[in-house]
Amino acid sequence: MRKNRTIPLKSKPKFAFVVDGECEFWYIQMLKRNERQLNVDLKPEIPQRKKLSELYQKVIDLSKDYDKVFWIIDFDVINSETRSSKKGTKTALQEFKEYCSTIESEYENIFVIINNPCLEFWILLHFETTSKYFDTCDGASKQLKKHLKDYNKSQQYFTKQDNDIYLKLKPFLKIAISNANKFKEFDFENPHTAIAQMQTFFEINEIKKYFSEQQ
């Protein structure tokens, strides 16, 4: 007599985001809220403590339980901390470079996403093609307000029902991805250059397939 074979249920891929700012957290939350048919379990997370070493350890820990982990970095913070480093001590830039090197060589499911100076530059690329480097997030925000006149870094703005940040940007997502892909890989020897790498997430196979099916 043939035994019944149990076919295991295929679970959703589990993706985790580790971010060091509220804007990134709200952005991922809104993506999750609006793309409810996306067959991926998204977990945005802001660690309570935000030292670079603690963020790194959180990313490593999550990589054991999630299919893919995305570590989103606002590079203006690292540049600022590097400028204020005491002479003779390891800078934030050097520390982050070491973490990236370890991740690249040892963890295939961790993706480091650098926005320089910050998430606002990624948002700006939805509206214009530019490689201008803004040394502060305020500079990028000022340029962004030429396109989103009411833009502000508040939870109310980012998460407003039926008019949240993700819905505002979605019609221009292809433009942003195309603009972001024009940049080369981040150069640690020249950290004061503009870059956005949020397209890394949207070009993951599971995500890319989902959006192609929506068209």
Sine and cosine of phi, psi and omega as CSV:
sin_phi,cos_phi,sin_psi,cos_psi,sin_omega,cos_omega
0.00,0.00,0.77,-0.64,-0.03,-1.00
-0.96,0.28,0.73,-0.68,0.04,-1.00
-0.99,0.17,0.61,-0.79,0.08,-1.00
-0.93,0.37,0.74,-0.68,-0.03,-1.00
-0.99,-0.13,0.79,-0.62,0.02,-1.00
-1.00,0.09,0.84,-0.54,0.01,-1.00
-0.99,-0.13,0.89,-0.46,-0.04,-1.00
-0.90,0.43,0.64,-0.77,0.04,-1.00
-0.95,0.31,0.68,-0.73,0.02,-1.00
-0.99,0.11,0.88,-0.47,-0.04,-1.00
-1.00,0.06,0.30,-0.95,0.05,-1.00
-0.91,0.41,0.59,-0.80,0.17,-0.99
-0.88,0.47,0.58,-0.82,-0.03,-1.00
-0.93,-0.37,0.88,-0.48,0.01,-1.00
-0.92,-0.40,0.69,-0.73,0.05,-1.00
-0.87,-0.49,0.59,-0.81,0.09,-1.00
-0.89,-0.46,0.74,-0.68,0.16,-0.99
-0.91,-0.41,0.85,-0.53,-0.05,-1.00
-0.78,-0.62,0.36,-0.93,0.01,-1.00
-0.93,-0.37,0.21,0.98,0.00,-1.00
-0.60,-0.80,0.41,-0.91,-0.03,-1.00
-0.94,0.35,-0.57,0.82,-0.04,-1.00
-0.87,0.49,-0.70,0.71,0.04,-1.00
-0.89,0.45,-0.64,0.77,0.02,-1.00
-0.87,0.50,-0.74,0.67,0.00,-1.00
-0.91,0.41,-0.62,0.79,-0.01,-1.00
-0.88,0.48,-0.73,0.68,0.01,-1.00
-0.92,0.39,-0.63,0.78,0.06,-1.00
-0.84,0.54,-0.69,0.72,-0.04,-1.00
-0.95,0.32,-0.57,0.82,0.11,-0.99
-0.86,0.50,-0.72,0.69,0.00,-1.00
-0.89,0.45,-0.65,0.76,-0.03,-1.00
-0.92,0.40,-0.63,0.78,-0.10,-1.00
-1.00,0.04,-0.45,0.89,0.00,-1.00
-0.97,-0.25,0.89,0.45,-0.10,-1.00
-0.94,0.35,-0.34,0.94,0.03,-1.00
-1.00,0.09,-0.09,1.00,0.03,-1.00
-0.91,0.42,0.87,-0.49,-0.11,-0.99
-0.99,0.12,0.80,0.60,-0.01,-1.00
-0.63,-0.77,0.68,-0.73,0.08,-1.00
-1.00,0.04,0.94,-0.34,-0.03,-1.00
-0.98,-0.17,0.74,-0.67,0.04,-1.00
-0.80,-0.60,0.99,-0.12,0.13,-0.99
-0.98,0.21,0.62,-0.78,-0.06,-1.00
-0.57,-0.82,0.75,-0.66,0.14,-0.99
-0.94,-0.34,0.95,-0.32,0.05,-1.00
-0.86,0.51,0.55,-0.83,0.00,-1.00
-0.89,0.46,-0.61,0.79,0.02,-1.00
-0.94,-0.34,0.65,-0.76,-0.23,-0.97
-0.85,-0.53,0.41,0.91,0.13,-0.99
-0.89,0.46,0.55,-0.84,-0.03,-1.00
-0.83,0.56,-0.65,0.76,-0.01,-1.00
-0.90,0.43,-0.58,0.81,-0.01,-1.00
-0.96,0.27,-0.61,0.79,0.08,-1.00
-0.89,0.46,-0.70,0.71,0.02,-1.00
-0.86,0.51,-0.73,0.68,-0.01,-1.00
-0.90,0.44,-0.60,0.80,0.04,-1.00
-0.89,0.46,-0.67,0.74,0.03,-1.00
-0.87,0.49,-0.71,0.70,-0.01,-1.00
-0.89,0.46,-0.69,0.72,-0.01,-1.00
-0.89,0.46,-0.69,0.72,-0.02,-1.00
-0.92,0.39,-0.47,0.88,-0.03,-1.00
-0.90,0.44,-0.31,0.95,0.01,-1.00
-0.98,0.18,-0.38,0.92,-0.10,-1.00
-0.91,-0.42,-0.20,0.98,-0.05,-1.00
-0.88,-0.48,0.51,-0.86,0.00,-1.00
-0.91,0.42,-0.65,0.76,0.03,-1.00
-0.61,-0.79,0.61,-0.80,0.03,-1.00
-0.81,-0.58,0.75,-0.66,-0.01,-1.00
-0.91,-0.41,0.86,-0.51,0.01,-1.00
-0.97,-0.25,0.95,-0.32,-0.06,-1.00
-0.99,-0.12,0.83,-0.56,-0.08,-1.00
-0.87,-0.49,0.80,-0.60,0.22,-0.98
-1.00,0.08,0.93,-0.37,-0.18,-0.98
-0.98,0.22,-0.25,0.97,0.05,-1.00
-0.88,0.47,-0.51,0.86,0.03,-1.00
-0.92,0.39,-0.71,0.71,0.00,-1.00
-0.91,0.42,-0.68,0.74,0.04,-1.00
-0.88,0.47,-0.65,0.76,0.01,-1.00
-0.90,0.44,-0.72,0.70,0.00,-1.00
-0.91,0.40,-0.55,0.84,0.03,-1.00
-0.92,0.40,-0.67,0.75,0.01,-1.00
-0.89,0.45,-0.53,0.85,-0.05,-1.00
-1.00,-0.05,0.07,1.00,-0.01,-1.00
-0.92,0.39,0.60,-0.80,0.07,-1.00
-0.95,0.30,0.60,-0.80,-0.01,-1.00
-0.86,0.51,0.74,-0.67,0.03,-1.00
1.00,-0.05,-0.13,0.99,0.03,-1.00
-0.98,-0.19,0.36,-0.93,0.03,-1.00
-0.92,0.39,0.77,-0.64,-0.01,-1.00
-0.99,0.11,0.27,-0.96,0.06,-1.00
-0.88,0.47,-0.59,0.81,0.03,-1.00
-0.89,0.45,-0.72,0.70,0.02,-1.00
-0.90,0.43,-0.67,0.74,0.00,-1.00
-0.89,0.45,-0.72,0.70,-0.02,-1.00
-0.91,0.42,-0.62,0.79,0.04,-1.00
-0.87,0.50,-0.66,0.75,0.03,-1.00
-0.90,0.44,-0.67,0.74,0.02,-1.00
-0.89,0.46,-0.70,0.71,-0.01,-1.00
-0.89,0.45,-0.62,0.79,0.01,-1.00
-0.90,0.43,-0.68,0.74,0.03,-1.00
-0.91,0.42,-0.69,0.72,-0.01,-1.00
-0.88,0.47,-0.70,0.71,-0.04,-1.00
-0.89,0.46,-0.58,0.81,-0.08,-1.00
-1.00,0.02,-0.38,0.93,-0.14,-0.99
-0.85,-0.53,-0.26,0.96,-0.12,-0.99
-0.76,-0.66,0.97,-0.22,-0.03,-1.00
-0.97,0.26,-0.32,0.95,-0.08,-1.00
-0.98,-0.20,0.19,0.98,0.05,-1.00
-0.94,-0.34,0.75,-0.66,0.00,-1.00
-0.85,-0.53,0.86,-0.50,0.04,-1.00
-1.00,-0.02,0.82,-0.58,-0.03,-1.00
-0.91,-0.42,0.92,-0.40,-0.02,-1.00
-0.97,-0.22,0.79,-0.61,0.18,-0.98
-0.90,-0.44,0.87,-0.50,-0.04,-1.00
-0.84,-0.54,0.94,-0.33,0.29,0.96
-1.00,0.02,-0.42,0.91,-0.16,-0.99
-0.26,-0.97,-0.05,-1.00,-0.02,-1.00
-0.85,0.52,-0.53,0.85,-0.02,-1.00
-0.85,0.53,-0.50,0.87,0.03,-1.00
-0.93,0.37,-0.63,0.77,0.09,-1.00
-0.88,0.48,-0.68,0.73,0.02,-1.00
-0.89,0.45,-0.66,0.75,0.01,-1.00
-0.85,0.52,-0.59,0.81,-0.03,-1.00
-0.92,0.38,-0.18,0.98,0.12,-0.99
-0.95,0.33,-0.35,0.94,-0.15,-0.99
-0.88,-0.47,-0.35,0.94,0.01,-1.00
-0.45,-0.89,0.44,-0.90,0.08,-1.00
-1.00,-0.06,0.89,-0.45,-0.03,-1.00
-0.47,-0.88,0.54,-0.84,0.12,-0.99
-0.87,-0.49,0.27,0.96,0.00,-1.00
-0.89,0.45,0.73,-0.69,0.04,-1.00
-1.00,-0.02,0.82,-0.58,0.10,-1.00
-0.97,-0.24,0.85,-0.53,-0.07,-1.00
-0.98,0.19,-0.14,0.99,0.10,-1.00
-0.69,-0.72,0.39,-0.92,0.05,-1.00
-0.92,0.40,-0.53,0.85,0.02,-1.00
-0.87,0.49,-0.61,0.79,0.04,-1.00
-0.90,0.44,-0.69,0.72,0.04,-1.00
-0.91,0.41,-0.63,0.78,0.01,-1.00
-0.90,0.43,-0.64,0.77,0.02,-1.00
-0.88,0.48,-0.68,0.73,0.04,-1.00
-0.92,0.39,-0.63,0.78,-0.01,-1.00
-0.88,0.47,-0.57,0.82,-0.04,-1.00
-0.93,0.38,-0.18,0.98,0.13,-0.99
-0.94,0.33,-0.34,0.94,-0.01,-1.00
-0.94,-0.33,-0.63,0.77,0.07,-1.00
-0.90,-0.44,1.00,0.05,-0.17,-0.99
-0.88,0.47,-0.46,0.89,-0.04,-1.00
-0.99,-0.13,0.20,0.98,-0.09,-1.00
-0.86,0.51,0.71,-0.71,0.16,-0.99
-0.43,-0.90,0.44,-0.90,-0.08,-1.00
-1.00,0.06,0.93,0.37,0.01,-1.00
-0.77,-0.64,0.45,-0.89,0.03,-1.00
-0.88,0.47,-0.61,0.79,0.00,-1.00
-0.87,0.49,-0.68,0.74,-0.01,-1.00
-0.94,0.35,-0.71,0.70,-0.09,-1.00
-0.94,0.33,-0.49,0.87,-0.17,-0.99
-0.88,-0.47,0.24,0.97,-0.03,-1.00
-0.84,0.54,0.76,-0.65,-0.05,-1.00
-0.86,0.51,0.77,-0.64,0.04,-1.00
0.92,0.39,0.09,1.00,0.05,-1.00
-0.46,-0.89,0.66,0.75,-0.04,-1.00
-0.99,0.16,0.09,-1.00,-0.09,-1.00
-0.88,0.47,-0.60,0.80,-0.02,-1.00
-0.93,0.37,-0.67,0.74,0.03,-1.00
-0.91,0.42,-0.59,0.80,0.04,-1.00
-0.89,0.46,-0.61,0.80,-0.13,-0.99
-1.00,-0.04,-0.41,0.91,-0.13,-0.99
-0.80,0.60,-0.66,0.75,0.00,-1.00
-0.88,0.48,-0.31,0.95,-0.06,-1.00
-0.93,-0.37,0.22,0.97,-0.10,-0.99
-0.88,0.47,-0.67,0.74,0.00,-1.00
-0.87,0.49,-0.63,0.77,0.02,-1.00
-0.89,0.46,-0.72,0.70,-0.01,-1.00
-0.88,0.48,-0.69,0.72,0.00,-1.00
-0.88,0.47,-0.70,0.72,0.02,-1.00
-0.89,0.46,-0.69,0.73,0.01,-1.00
-0.91,0.41,-0.66,0.75,-0.01,-1.00
-0.92,0.40,-0.55,0.84,-0.01,-1.00
-0.95,0.30,-0.15,0.99,0.03,-1.00
-0.98,0.21,-0.26,0.97,0.02,-1.00
-0.99,0.12,0.52,-0.86,0.09,-1.00
-0.98,0.18,0.04,-1.00,0.07,-1.00
-0.87,0.50,0.48,-0.88,0.00,-1.00
-0.89,0.46,0.70,-0.71,-0.03,-1.00
-0.95,-0.30,0.94,-0.35,-0.01,-1.00
-0.92,0.39,-0.33,0.94,0.04,-1.00
-0.99,0.15,-0.21,0.98,0.00,-1.00
-0.65,-0.76,0.94,0.35,-0.14,-0.99
-0.97,0.25,-0.11,0.99,-0.03,-1.00
-0.99,-0.15,0.81,0.58,0.05,-1.00
-0.75,-0.66,0.55,-0.84,-0.03,-1.00
-0.94,0.33,0.63,-0.77,0.11,-0.99
-0.30,-0.95,0.53,-0.85,0.15,-0.99
-0.68,-0.73,0.72,-0.70,-0.06,-1.00
-0.82,-0.58,0.30,0.95,0.00,-1.00
-0.89,0.47,-0.40,0.92,0.02,-1.00
-0.89,0.46,-0.33,0.94,0.04,-1.00
-0.80,0.60,-0.69,0.73,0.01,-1.00
-0.92,0.40,-0.72,0.70,-0.08,-1.00
-0.94,0.34,-0.23,0.97,0.02,-1.00
-0.97,-0.22,0.07,1.00,0.18,-0.98
-0.90,0.44,0.63,-0.77,-0.14,-0.99
-0.77,0.64,-0.74,0.67,-0.06,-1.00
-0.89,0.45,-0.60,0.80,-0.04,-1.00
-0.98,0.21,-0.70,0.72,0.00,-1.00
-0.87,0.49,-0.66,0.75,0.02,-1.00
-0.90,0.44,-0.68,0.74,0.00,-1.00
-0.86,0.51,-0.74,0.67,-0.05,-1.00
-0.94,0.34,-0.55,0.83,0.05,-1.00
-0.92,0.40,-0.53,0.85,0.03,-1.00
-0.96,0.27,-0.35,0.94,0.00,-1.00
-0.98,0.19,-0.28,0.96,-0.08,-1.00
-0.99,0.14,0.00,0.00,0.00,0.00
